[in-house]
Amino acid sequence: MTILNINHKQEELIQHLFEQVHERFPQITREEIGVSPEDKEHLWVYIDAPVTEDESVELMNYAGALTADILLDTGYWISLMPRFSMEHAS
């Protein structure tokens, strides 16, 4: 198990990002936080996303815009990494 050194600001940004996406997609749940294997400065926030195929596209577009804003505004590279389970979506 990797122990991540996440500072207070990063945790605050992650929580706010999740809350914004959760507001639009209330069925998602936050799981663990990891790092990109290609860049240890890139944080990945894993979420369980039981959504339809159309919702998955909408979720990724919405989250992508939010994470781009975070990167431009703060310099922190944070991405939501959905674990889609479309077979459970209604």
N, C-alpha and C positions, 0 to 999 in steps of 0.2 A: 504494500500500500504506500502510495506517495503522499507525503505531507506537503501541502501547499502553503507557501507564505503569501497570504493574501492580506493586503493592508485594509484599513478601515474604509477608505474611499472606494476601493475595488468592491468590497462587500456591499457597501451602500449602493453603488452603481448596479451591481448584480441584482440586488433586491428590488430596486426601482424598475429595472428592465423586466424582471419576472412579473412584477405587479402590473405593469402596463400591458404585457402580453396576456397575462391571466385574466385581466379585465375583459379583453376581447374573446379569449378562448378559455372559459372557466374550467374546462375539463382537463387542462394540463396540470401536471404536478412537477415540482422541482425535485431533481435527484442530486447527484453529486457534481462537484466541480473538478475538472481535469485541465490538463494543458495539451496544447497541440504537440504532436510528436515532431513537428517541423520547426516550432518556435516556442520556447518555454515562456515567452512573454504573452502569448496568446492564450487567454483563458477560455475554456469550453464549459458552458453550463448545460449539463444534460437535463433534459426534461422528458417525461413520458407524455406523449401526445396522441391520445386515442381520437383521431380525427379522420374525416373523409379525405379522399384524394384532392378535391377542390379546396377544402379547408387547409390541407397541408401546404398548398401553393400560397394561399392567402397568409398563412402563419409565417412562412419563410420570407415572403415579401415584406410583411409588416415588421417582423423581427430584424430583418436585414437593414431596413431603413433606420430603425432605432439604434442598432449597434454601430452603424456608420456614423450616426450623430455622436454617439459616445466616443468613438475613436477620434473624430475631428475636434470635438469639444475638449476632451481630456487627455488624449494620447493613449488611453487604455484600450487594448484590443480584446473585446469580449464577444463571444458568439454563443447563441443558443444552439444546442445540438439535440434536435428532437429524436426520440426513439419512437417512430411512428408505429402504431398498432391499429391499422385501418380495419382489421377484421373485427375489432371491438367498437368501432365507431357506429353511431346510429344514423 
